[in-house]
Amino acid sequence: MTPTIQQVARTIDEMVANTPSNDPFSMEATLYGCDEDGAYILASGDNPYDVLADTPKPSKITAMAFVVTGWASPTSENETVRPSEHPERIRVRLVTAVGYDGFATVMRRADQPNEVEDMGDEGTGALRDALEEWWGR
């Protein structure tokens, strides 16, 4: 049975969470390919957009997952402060999975590293656009 895209996101998240690392909230952007044999790293690097631009999409994959770390902060309509500069910022790790049945994103916060938050499939922005472009190749 083929896993759902939500299952792919959670599986990659668990795999990353259980991999020894110096700081799982400051790791390189990592692109995984998924097929019937499992998941494997396609590429990683400091700049997530370069990782996507420089990595060809293998023809045999049925899904992909992209792991990135960054900052999150409370937002308001009048706020113009970047999350990385916000006084209430927190480190986060996102895993976004993309497949033929859509998108799914899960997130962990550095202050609650054992809690996995389901962010759904409604993401927007430059990274979402880049992931859609990469998947559509």
PyRosetta script that sets phi, psi and omega in degrees:
from pyrosetta import init, pose_from_sequence

init()
pose = pose_from_sequence("MTPTIQQVARTIDEMVANTPSNDPFSMEATLYGCDEDGAYILASGDNPYDVLADTPKPSKITAMAFVVTGWASPTSENETVRPSEHPERIRVRLVTAVGYDGFATVMRRADQPNEVEDMGDEGTGALRDALEEWWGR")
pose.set_psi(1, 132.2)
pose.set_omega(1, -179.8)
pose.set_phi(2, -76.1)
pose.set_psi(2, 130.8)
pose.set_omega(2, 179.6)
pose.set_phi(3, -68.3)
pose.set_psi(3, 151.6)
pose.set_omega(3, 174.5)
pose.set_phi(4, -71.7)
pose.set_psi(4, 164.6)
pose.set_omega(4, 179.6)
pose.set_phi(5, -65.3)
pose.set_psi(5, -31.7)
pose.set_omega(5, 175.6)
pose.set_phi(6, -64.7)
pose.set_psi(6, -41.0)
pose.set_omega(6, 177.6)
pose.set_phi(7, -64.4)
pose.set_psi(7, -37.6)
pose.set_omega(7, 177.4)
pose.set_phi(8, -61.7)
pose.set_psi(8, -47.9)
pose.set_omega(8, -179.6)
pose.set_phi(9, -59.3)
pose.set_psi(9, -45.2)
pose.set_omega(9, -178.6)
pose.set_phi(10, -68.7)
pose.set_psi(10, -37.4)
pose.set_omega(10, 179.2)
pose.set_phi(11, -64.9)
pose.set_psi(11, -45.4)
pose.set_omega(11, 178.9)
pose.set_phi(12, -65.5)
pose.set_psi(12, -40.5)
pose.set_omega(12, 177.4)
pose.set_phi(13, -58.2)
pose.set_psi(13, -46.8)
pose.set_omega(13, 178.8)
pose.set_phi(14, -63.2)
pose.set_psi(14, -40.6)
pose.set_omega(14, 179.2)
pose.set_phi(15, -61.1)
pose.set_psi(15, -45.5)
pose.set_omega(15, 179.0)
pose.set_phi(16, -66.4)
pose.set_psi(16, -43.5)
pose.set_omega(16, -179.2)
pose.set_phi(17, -61.3)
pose.set_psi(17, -30.4)
pose.set_omega(17, -177.4)
pose.set_phi(18, -97.2)
pose.set_psi(18, 8.8)
pose.set_omega(18, 177.1)
pose.set_phi(19, -96.4)
pose.set_psi(19, 125.4)
pose.set_omega(19, 178.0)
pose.set_phi(20, -58.1)
pose.set_psi(20, 134.3)
pose.set_omega(20, -178.3)
pose.set_phi(21, -152.4)
pose.set_psi(21, 154.1)
pose.set_omega(21, 175.9)
pose.set_phi(22, -63.5)
pose.set_psi(22, -45.8)
pose.set_omega(22, 179.5)
pose.set_phi(23, -152.1)
pose.set_psi(23, 102.5)
pose.set_omega(23, -177.0)
pose.set_phi(24, -68.2)
pose.set_psi(24, -2.2)
pose.set_omega(24, 177.4)
pose.set_phi(25, -109.4)
pose.set_psi(25, 11.0)
pose.set_omega(25, 175.4)
pose.set_phi(26, -139.6)
pose.set_psi(26, 35.0)
pose.set_omega(26, -178.2)
pose.set_phi(27, -87.1)
pose.set_psi(27, 164.5)
pose.set_omega(27, 175.3)
pose.set_phi(28, -66.5)
pose.set_psi(28, 152.4)
pose.set_omega(28, 171.7)
pose.set_phi(29, -61.5)
pose.set_psi(29, 131.8)
pose.set_omega(29, -175.6)
pose.set_phi(30, -130.8)
pose.set_psi(30, 128.0)
pose.set_omega(30, -178.9)
pose.set_phi(31, -105.2)
pose.set_psi(31, 125.4)
pose.set_omega(31, 179.4)
pose.set_phi(32, -111.4)
pose.set_psi(32, 140.7)
pose.set_omega(32, 169.3)
pose.set_phi(33, -103.3)
pose.set_psi(33, 144.0)
pose.set_omega(33, -179.1)
pose.set_phi(34, -126.9)
pose.set_psi(34, 136.1)
pose.set_omega(34, 175.2)
pose.set_phi(35, -144.4)
pose.set_psi(35, -169.3)
pose.set_omega(35, -176.3)
pose.set_phi(36, -65.2)
pose.set_psi(36, -16.3)
pose.set_omega(36, 179.1)
pose.set_phi(37, -91.7)
pose.set_psi(37, -9.1)
pose.set_omega(37, -179.8)
pose.set_phi(38, 132.9)
pose.set_psi(38, -154.2)
pose.set_omega(38, -178.8)
pose.set_phi(39, -121.8)
pose.set_psi(39, 146.8)
pose.set_omega(39, 180.0)
pose.set_phi(40, -149.4)
pose.set_psi(40, 152.0)
pose.set_omega(40, -179.1)
pose.set_phi(41, -74.7)
pose.set_psi(41, 128.0)
pose.set_omega(41, 175.0)
pose.set_phi(42, -92.2)
pose.set_psi(42, -39.8)
pose.set_omega(42, -177.4)
pose.set_phi(43, -168.6)
pose.set_psi(43, 161.3)
pose.set_omega(43, 172.6)
pose.set_phi(44, -151.5)
pose.set_psi(44, 160.1)
pose.set_omega(44, 179.8)
pose.set_phi(45, 177.6)
pose.set_psi(45, 173.6)
pose.set_omega(45, -177.6)
pose.set_phi(46, -70.5)
pose.set_psi(46, -35.8)
pose.set_omega(46, -176.2)
pose.set_phi(47, -106.3)
pose.set_psi(47, 113.4)
pose.set_omega(47, -176.6)
pose.set_phi(48, -60.8)
pose.set_psi(48, -33.6)
pose.set_omega(48, -179.4)
pose.set_phi(49, -69.6)
pose.set_psi(49, -37.6)
pose.set_omega(49, 176.2)
pose.set_phi(50, -67.3)
pose.set_psi(50, -39.4)
pose.set_omega(50, 178.1)
pose.set_phi(51, -57.0)
pose.set_psi(51, -47.4)
pose.set_omega(51, -179.9)
pose.set_phi(52, -67.0)
pose.set_psi(52, -43.8)
pose.set_omega(52, -177.4)
pose.set_phi(53, -65.7)
pose.set_psi(53, -33.7)
pose.set_omega(53, -174.3)
pose.set_phi(54, -93.5)
pose.set_psi(54, -1.2)
pose.set_omega(54, -175.9)
pose.set_phi(55, -114.0)
pose.set_psi(55, 115.9)
pose.set_omega(55, 176.5)
pose.set_phi(56, -69.2)
pose.set_psi(56, 148.1)
pose.set_omega(56, 178.0)
pose.set_phi(57, -82.0)
pose.set_psi(57, 119.7)
pose.set_omega(57, 176.4)
pose.set_phi(58, -64.7)
pose.set_psi(58, 142.1)
pose.set_omega(58, -176.5)
pose.set_phi(59, -71.1)
pose.set_psi(59, -23.9)
pose.set_omega(59, -173.4)
pose.set_phi(60, -89.7)
pose.set_psi(60, -5.2)
pose.set_omega(60, -176.4)
pose.set_phi(61, -76.2)
pose.set_psi(61, 148.1)
pose.set_omega(61, 178.5)
pose.set_phi(62, -105.5)
pose.set_psi(62, -11.7)
pose.set_omega(62, 177.3)
pose.set_phi(63, -162.5)
pose.set_psi(63, 166.2)
pose.set_omega(63, 173.4)
pose.set_phi(64, -137.4)
pose.set_psi(64, 160.0)
pose.set_omega(64, 174.3)
pose.set_phi(65, -137.7)
pose.set_psi(65, 139.2)
pose.set_omega(65, -178.7)
pose.set_phi(66, -124.1)
pose.set_psi(66, 123.9)
pose.set_omega(66, -178.3)
pose.set_phi(67, -107.4)
pose.set_psi(67, 124.3)
pose.set_omega(67, 177.2)
pose.set_phi(68, -135.1)
pose.set_psi(68, 152.7)
pose.set_omega(68, 174.1)
pose.set_phi(69, -118.5)
pose.set_psi(69, 157.5)
pose.set_omega(69, 179.8)
pose.set_phi(70, -178.9)
pose.set_psi(70, -155.5)
pose.set_omega(70, -178.1)
pose.set_phi(71, -114.5)
pose.set_psi(71, 146.2)
pose.set_omega(71, 171.2)
pose.set_phi(72, -129.5)
pose.set_psi(72, 152.6)
pose.set_omega(72, 178.9)
pose.set_phi(73, -152.0)
pose.set_psi(73, 161.4)
pose.set_omega(73, 174.3)
pose.set_phi(74, -61.1)
pose.set_psi(74, 148.5)
pose.set_omega(74, -179.8)
pose.set_phi(75, -125.8)
pose.set_psi(75, 155.1)
pose.set_omega(75, 172.0)
pose.set_phi(76, -145.4)
pose.set_psi(76, 162.6)
pose.set_omega(76, -177.1)
pose.set_phi(77, -60.9)
pose.set_psi(77, -32.1)
pose.set_omega(77, -176.5)
pose.set_phi(78, -91.3)
pose.set_psi(78, -2.9)
pose.set_omega(78, -174.7)
pose.set_phi(79, -79.1)
pose.set_psi(79, 132.8)
pose.set_omega(79, 177.3)
pose.set_phi(80, -122.4)
pose.set_psi(80, 6.1)
pose.set_omega(80, -179.2)
pose.set_phi(81, -79.8)
pose.set_psi(81, 132.6)
pose.set_omega(81, 176.0)
pose.set_phi(82, -65.6)
pose.set_psi(82, 145.9)
pose.set_omega(82, 179.3)
pose.set_phi(83, -52.9)
pose.set_psi(83, -38.0)
pose.set_omega(83, -178.2)
pose.set_phi(84, -68.4)
pose.set_psi(84, -15.3)
pose.set_omega(84, -179.4)
pose.set_phi(85, -109.1)
pose.set_psi(85, -2.5)
pose.set_omega(85, -176.7)
pose.set_phi(86, -73.8)
pose.set_psi(86, 138.1)
pose.set_omega(86, -179.1)
pose.set_phi(87, -64.9)
pose.set_psi(87, -20.9)
pose.set_omega(87, 179.7)
pose.set_phi(88, -105.2)
pose.set_psi(88, 24.4)
pose.set_omega(88, -177.3)
pose.set_phi(89, -66.7)
pose.set_psi(89, 157.7)
pose.set_omega(89, 177.2)
pose.set_phi(90, -146.1)
pose.set_psi(90, 145.0)
pose.set_omega(90, 177.5)
pose.set_phi(91, -73.7)
pose.set_psi(91, 141.6)
pose.set_omega(91, 178.0)
pose.set_phi(92, -137.2)
pose.set_psi(92, 159.1)
pose.set_omega(92, 171.7)
pose.set_phi(93, -126.9)
pose.set_psi(93, 126.2)
pose.set_omega(93, 178.7)
pose.set_phi(94, -110.7)
pose.set_psi(94, 141.3)
pose.set_omega(94, 170.4)
pose.set_phi(95, -122.4)
pose.set_psi(95, 115.8)
pose.set_omega(95, 177.1)
pose.set_phi(96, -110.7)
pose.set_psi(96, 125.3)
pose.set_omega(96, 178.0)
pose.set_phi(97, -108.6)
pose.set_psi(97, 142.6)
pose.set_omega(97, 179.9)
pose.set_phi(98, -132.5)
pose.set_psi(98, 135.2)
pose.set_omega(98, 178.0)
pose.set_phi(99, -155.1)
pose.set_psi(99, -171.7)
pose.set_omega(99, -178.3)
pose.set_phi(100, -67.2)
pose.set_psi(100, -18.4)
pose.set_omega(100, 178.2)
pose.set_phi(101, -103.0)
pose.set_psi(101, 19.8)
pose.set_omega(101, 171.7)
pose.set_phi(102, 113.4)
pose.set_psi(102, -154.4)
pose.set_omega(102, -176.1)
pose.set_phi(103, -115.6)
pose.set_psi(103, 153.5)
pose.set_omega(103, 170.2)
pose.set_phi(104, -152.8)
pose.set_psi(104, 139.0)
pose.set_omega(104, 179.3)
pose.set_phi(105, -131.3)
pose.set_psi(105, 136.4)
pose.set_omega(105, 171.9)
pose.set_phi(106, -124.1)
pose.set_psi(106, 153.3)
pose.set_omega(106, -175.7)
pose.set_phi(107, -137.9)
pose.set_psi(107, 145.9)
pose.set_omega(107, 170.4)
pose.set_phi(108, -124.4)
pose.set_psi(108, 142.5)
pose.set_omega(108, 178.1)
pose.set_phi(109, -103.8)
pose.set_psi(109, 143.2)
pose.set_omega(109, -178.9)
pose.set_phi(110, -61.0)
pose.set_psi(110, -30.2)
pose.set_omega(110, -179.5)
pose.set_phi(111, -80.6)
pose.set_psi(111, -11.5)
pose.set_omega(111, 176.5)
pose.set_phi(112, -141.8)
pose.set_psi(112, 64.3)
pose.set_omega(112, -171.2)
pose.set_phi(113, -64.8)
pose.set_psi(113, -15.6)
pose.set_omega(113, 179.9)
pose.set_phi(114, -94.2)
pose.set_psi(114, -2.6)
pose.set_omega(114, 179.2)
pose.set_phi(115, -98.6)
pose.set_psi(115, 126.6)
pose.set_omega(115, 178.2)
pose.set_phi(116, -105.2)
pose.set_psi(116, 124.1)
pose.set_omega(116, 179.1)
pose.set_phi(117, -103.5)
pose.set_psi(117, 128.8)
pose.set_omega(117, 176.1)
pose.set_phi(118, -83.4)
pose.set_psi(118, 115.6)
pose.set_omega(118, -178.5)
pose.set_phi(119, -94.7)
pose.set_psi(119, -0.8)
pose.set_omega(119, 177.7)
pose.set_phi(120, 74.3)
pose.set_psi(120, -152.4)
pose.set_omega(120, -176.3)
pose.set_phi(121, -123.9)
pose.set_psi(121, 16.6)
pose.set_omega(121, -172.2)
pose.set_phi(122, -95.7)
pose.set_psi(122, 14.4)
pose.set_omega(122, -177.9)
pose.set_phi(123, -59.4)
pose.set_psi(123, 150.3)
pose.set_omega(123, 176.7)
pose.set_phi(124, -136.7)
pose.set_psi(124, 164.9)
pose.set_omega(124, 174.8)
pose.set_phi(125, 119.1)
pose.set_psi(125, -175.0)
pose.set_omega(125, -174.0)
pose.set_phi(126, -63.2)
pose.set_psi(126, -40.1)
pose.set_omega(126, -178.8)
pose.set_phi(127, -68.8)
pose.set_psi(127, -41.6)
pose.set_omega(127, 176.8)
pose.set_phi(128, -59.1)
pose.set_psi(128, -44.5)
pose.set_omega(128, 178.2)
pose.set_phi(129, -60.4)
pose.set_psi(129, -42.9)
pose.set_omega(129, 179.9)
pose.set_phi(130, -65.1)
pose.set_psi(130, -38.6)
pose.set_omega(130, 177.9)
pose.set_phi(131, -66.5)
pose.set_psi(131, -42.0)
pose.set_omega(131, 177.5)
pose.set_phi(132, -61.8)
pose.set_psi(132, -42.1)
pose.set_omega(132, 178.7)
pose.set_phi(133, -63.8)
pose.set_psi(133, -45.1)
pose.set_omega(133, -179.4)
pose.set_phi(134, -62.1)
pose.set_psi(134, -45.8)
pose.set_omega(134, -178.0)
pose.set_phi(135, -64.6)
pose.set_psi(135, -34.2)
pose.set_omega(135, -177.6)
pose.set_phi(136, -77.6)
pose.set_psi(136, -3.6)
pose.set_omega(136, -179.5)
pose.set_phi(137, -60.0)
pose.dump_pdb("model.pdb")
